[in-house]
Amino acid sequence: MDINKMSKEDLELLSYKDITNILLEQKGARSTKDLFKDITTLLELPDSVFETKIADYYTTLTTDKRFILLEDGCWDLRDRHTSDKVAVALDDEDENEDIEINDEIEEEEEATYDDSTNEDDFDDNDDDLKDLVIMDEDELELEQ
C-alpha cells in the first residue's frame, strides 16, 4: 500500500507508529524530523503540531520495538538490521569495559562447556519427586 495514495481519512485511522512503519518500509531509514514532517504533511496538520508534538513522537519511536535508532541518527525498521548496527550511547571507557566483560563471559563458557558429556552421565533417579503431593484447590483452601 502506497502511503501517498491513501486518503486523509484512512491515514487518520492509523497511529503515528503505524504511519512511521509504512514510511520506513517505503522510503528507508530517516531522521525523526523527516519522519514526523512527513506525517504532519500527510495528515495536513499545522506547523504548531510539529513543534509541540515532535518530542512525544521521538519518545514513541524509542518505546516501539519495531524501530531502531541507527548510528547516524536515523530510524529504521528493526528487522532490517542485526544488533551490531544499532546505535549505542556509551563513551569509550564503558564500551571497552563491556568488551572485556563479554570476553570474560565467553572464556568462562568455553571453559565450562564439555562436549564429551552424554545422556548416560545424567542421573535419572526420581528421588526428588518421591515426596511430591498433588492437591486440588479445595484442599488448599482447607489448609489455609
VEXVEXLO-6251 format. One record per residue (C-alpha): chain; residue number from 0; y, x, z. Coordinates in steps of 0.25 Angstrom, whole numbers, padded with zeros to 4 digits, always signed. Each point is the difference from the previous one (the first is absolute). Layout:
BEGIN
<atom chain="A" n="NUM" y="Y" x="X" z="Z"/>
...
end
This chain:
BEGIN
<atom chain="A" n="0" y="+0000" x="+0000" z="+0000"/>
<atom chain="A" n="1" y="+0013" x="+0006" z="-0004"/>
<atom chain="A" n="2" y="+0010" x="-0002" z="+0011"/>
<atom chain="A" n="3" y="+0012" x="+0000" z="-0010"/>
<atom chain="A" n="4" y="-0006" x="-0013" z="-0007"/>
<atom chain="A" n="5" y="-0002" x="-0007" z="+0013"/>
<atom chain="A" n="6" y="+0009" x="-0012" z="+0004"/>
<atom chain="A" n="7" y="+0010" x="+0002" z="+0011"/>
<atom chain="A" n="8" y="-0007" x="-0012" z="+0007"/>
<atom chain="A" n="9" y="-0014" x="+0007" z="-0001"/>
<atom chain="A" n="10" y="+0007" x="+0013" z="+0005"/>
<atom chain="A" n="11" y="+0006" x="-0007" z="+0012"/>
<atom chain="A" n="12" y="-0014" x="-0004" z="+0004"/>
<atom chain="A" n="13" y="-0004" x="+0014" z="+0002"/>
<atom chain="A" n="14" y="+0003" x="+0009" z="+0012"/>
<atom chain="A" n="15" y="+0008" x="+0013" z="-0002"/>
<atom chain="A" n="16" y="-0013" x="+0008" z="+0002"/>
<atom chain="A" n="17" y="-0007" x="-0008" z="-0011"/>
<atom chain="A" n="18" y="+0011" x="+0002" z="-0010"/>
<atom chain="A" n="19" y="+0000" x="+0015" z="+0004"/>
<atom chain="A" n="20" y="-0015" x="+0001" z="-0003"/>
<atom chain="A" n="21" y="+0002" x="-0006" z="-0013"/>
<atom chain="A" n="22" y="+0012" x="+0009" z="-0003"/>
<atom chain="A" n="23" y="-0008" x="+0013" z="+0004"/>
<atom chain="A" n="24" y="-0012" x="-0004" z="-0009"/>
<atom chain="A" n="25" y="+0009" x="-0002" z="-0012"/>
<atom chain="A" n="26" y="+0011" x="+0011" z="+0002"/>
<atom chain="A" n="27" y="-0007" x="+0010" z="+0009"/>
<atom chain="A" n="28" y="+0006" x="+0008" z="+0012"/>
<atom chain="A" n="29" y="+0014" x="-0004" z="+0003"/>
<atom chain="A" n="30" y="+0010" x="+0002" z="+0011"/>
<atom chain="A" n="31" y="+0003" x="-0010" z="+0011"/>
<atom chain="A" n="32" y="+0014" x="-0002" z="-0006"/>
<atom chain="A" n="33" y="-0005" x="-0002" z="-0014"/>
<atom chain="A" n="34" y="-0011" x="-0010" z="+0004"/>
<atom chain="A" n="35" y="+0009" x="-0008" z="+0009"/>
<atom chain="A" n="36" y="+0011" x="-0001" z="-0011"/>
<atom chain="A" n="37" y="-0011" x="-0005" z="-0010"/>
<atom chain="A" n="38" y="-0004" x="-0011" z="+0010"/>
<atom chain="A" n="39" y="+0014" x="-0004" z="+0002"/>
<atom chain="A" n="40" y="+0003" x="+0000" z="-0015"/>
<atom chain="A" n="41" y="-0013" x="-0008" z="-0003"/>
<atom chain="A" n="42" y="+0004" x="-0010" z="+0011"/>
<atom chain="A" n="43" y="+0014" x="-0001" z="-0004"/>
<atom chain="A" n="44" y="+0005" x="+0004" z="+0014"/>
<atom chain="A" n="45" y="+0014" x="+0004" z="+0004"/>
<atom chain="A" n="46" y="+0003" x="+0015" z="+0002"/>
<atom chain="A" n="47" y="+0003" x="-0004" z="+0015"/>
<atom chain="A" n="48" y="-0015" x="-0003" z="+0002"/>
<atom chain="A" n="49" y="-0004" x="+0014" z="-0006"/>
<atom chain="A" n="50" y="+0010" x="+0007" z="+0010"/>
<atom chain="A" n="51" y="-0005" x="-0008" z="+0012"/>
<atom chain="A" n="52" y="-0015" x="-0001" z="-0002"/>
<atom chain="A" n="53" y="-0004" x="+0014" z="-0006"/>
<atom chain="A" n="54" y="-0003" x="+0005" z="+0014"/>
<atom chain="A" n="55" y="-0009" x="-0012" z="+0003"/>
<atom chain="A" n="56" y="-0007" x="+0002" z="-0014"/>
<atom chain="A" n="57" y="-0002" x="+0015" z="+0003"/>
<atom chain="A" n="58" y="-0007" x="-0004" z="+0013"/>
<atom chain="A" n="59" y="-0008" x="-0010" z="-0007"/>
<atom chain="A" n="60" y="-0005" x="+0011" z="-0010"/>
<atom chain="A" n="61" y="-0004" x="+0009" z="+0011"/>
<atom chain="A" n="62" y="-0008" x="-0010" z="+0007"/>
<atom chain="A" n="63" y="-0008" x="-0005" z="-0012"/>
<atom chain="A" n="64" y="-0013" x="+0008" z="-0003"/>
<atom chain="A" n="65" y="+0001" x="-0002" z="-0015"/>
<atom chain="A" n="66" y="+0012" x="+0009" z="-0001"/>
<atom chain="A" n="67" y="+0002" x="+0015" z="+0003"/>
<atom chain="A" n="68" y="+0012" x="+0009" z="+0000"/>
<atom chain="A" n="69" y="-0002" x="+0012" z="-0009"/>
<atom chain="A" n="70" y="+0006" x="+0014" z="+0003"/>
<atom chain="A" n="71" y="+0011" x="-0003" z="-0010"/>
<atom chain="A" n="72" y="+0005" x="-0012" z="+0008"/>
<atom chain="A" n="73" y="-0006" x="-0010" z="-0010"/>
<atom chain="A" n="74" y="-0009" x="-0012" z="+0004"/>
<atom chain="A" n="75" y="-0013" x="-0002" z="-0008"/>
<atom chain="A" n="76" y="-0013" x="-0008" z="+0002"/>
<atom chain="A" n="77" y="-0009" x="+0007" z="+0010"/>
<atom chain="A" n="78" y="-0013" x="-0002" z="-0009"/>
<atom chain="A" n="79" y="+0006" x="+0009" z="-0011"/>
<atom chain="A" n="80" y="+0001" x="+0012" z="+0010"/>
<atom chain="A" n="81" y="-0009" x="+0009" z="+0009"/>
<atom chain="A" n="82" y="+0005" x="+0003" z="+0014"/>
<atom chain="A" n="83" y="+0004" x="+0014" z="-0004"/>
<atom chain="A" n="84" y="+0012" x="-0006" z="-0009"/>
<atom chain="A" n="85" y="+0006" x="-0008" z="+0012"/>
<atom chain="A" n="86" y="+0013" x="+0005" z="+0006"/>
<atom chain="A" n="87" y="-0002" x="+0006" z="+0013"/>
<atom chain="A" n="88" y="+0012" x="+0000" z="+0010"/>
<atom chain="A" n="89" y="-0003" x="+0013" z="+0007"/>
<atom chain="A" n="90" y="+0007" x="+0013" z="+0002"/>
<atom chain="A" n="91" y="-0007" x="+0013" z="-0004"/>
<atom chain="A" n="92" y="-0005" x="+0003" z="+0014"/>
<atom chain="A" n="93" y="-0006" x="-0013" z="+0002"/>
<atom chain="A" n="94" y="-0007" x="+0001" z="-0013"/>
<atom chain="A" n="95" y="-0005" x="+0013" z="+0003"/>
<atom chain="A" n="96" y="-0006" x="-0005" z="+0013"/>
<atom chain="A" n="97" y="-0007" x="-0011" z="-0007"/>
<atom chain="A" n="98" y="-0006" x="+0009" z="-0010"/>
<atom chain="A" n="99" y="-0005" x="+0009" z="+0011"/>
<atom chain="A" n="100" y="-0006" x="-0012" z="+0008"/>
<atom chain="A" n="101" y="-0007" x="-0005" z="-0012"/>
<atom chain="A" n="102" y="-0006" x="+0013" z="-0003"/>
<atom chain="A" n="103" y="-0005" x="+0001" z="+0014"/>
<atom chain="A" n="104" y="-0006" x="-0014" z="-0001"/>
<atom chain="A" n="105" y="-0007" x="+0004" z="-0013"/>
<atom chain="A" n="106" y="-0005" x="+0012" z="+0006"/>
<atom chain="A" n="107" y="-0006" x="-0007" z="+0012"/>
<atom chain="A" n="108" y="-0006" x="-0011" z="-0009"/>
<atom chain="A" n="109" y="-0007" x="+0011" z="-0008"/>
<atom chain="A" n="110" y="-0005" x="+0007" z="+0012"/>
<atom chain="A" n="111" y="-0006" x="-0013" z="+0006"/>
<atom chain="A" n="112" y="-0006" x="-0005" z="-0012"/>
<atom chain="A" n="113" y="-0014" x="+0003" z="-0002"/>
<atom chain="A" n="114" y="-0007" x="-0005" z="-0012"/>
<atom chain="A" n="115" y="-0014" x="+0004" z="+0005"/>
<atom chain="A" n="116" y="-0001" x="-0012" z="+0009"/>
<atom chain="A" n="117" y="-0008" x="-0011" z="-0005"/>
<atom chain="A" n="118" y="-0004" x="-0014" z="+0005"/>
<atom chain="A" n="119" y="-0012" x="+0005" z="+0007"/>
<atom chain="A" n="120" y="+0009" x="+0008" z="+0010"/>
<atom chain="A" n="121" y="+0006" x="-0013" z="+0006"/>
<atom chain="A" n="122" y="-0007" x="-0007" z="+0012"/>
<atom chain="A" n="123" y="-0003" x="-0014" z="-0004"/>
<atom chain="A" n="124" y="-0003" x="-0003" z="+0014"/>
<atom chain="A" n="125" y="+0006" x="-0014" z="+0005"/>
<atom chain="A" n="126" y="+0000" x="+0003" z="+0014"/>
<atom chain="A" n="127" y="+0015" x="-0002" z="+0001"/>
<atom chain="A" n="128" y="-0002" x="-0014" z="-0004"/>
<atom chain="A" n="129" y="-0011" x="-0004" z="+0010"/>
<atom chain="A" n="130" y="+0009" x="-0006" z="+0010"/>
<atom chain="A" n="131" y="+0008" x="-0008" z="-0010"/>
<atom chain="A" n="132" y="+0002" x="-0015" z="+0003"/>
<atom chain="A" n="133" y="+0005" x="-0010" z="-0010"/>
<atom chain="A" n="134" y="+0007" x="-0011" z="+0007"/>
<atom chain="A" n="135" y="+0006" x="-0013" z="-0007"/>
<atom chain="A" n="136" y="+0014" x="-0005" z="+0003"/>
<atom chain="A" n="137" y="-0004" x="-0010" z="+0011"/>
<atom chain="A" n="138" y="-0007" x="+0011" z="+0008"/>
<atom chain="A" n="139" y="+0013" x="+0009" z="-0001"/>
<atom chain="A" n="140" y="+0008" x="-0012" z="+0005"/>
<atom chain="A" n="141" y="-0009" x="-0002" z="+0012"/>
<atom chain="A" n="142" y="+0001" x="+0015" z="+0004"/>
<atom chain="A" n="143" y="+0015" x="-0001" z="+0000"/>
end
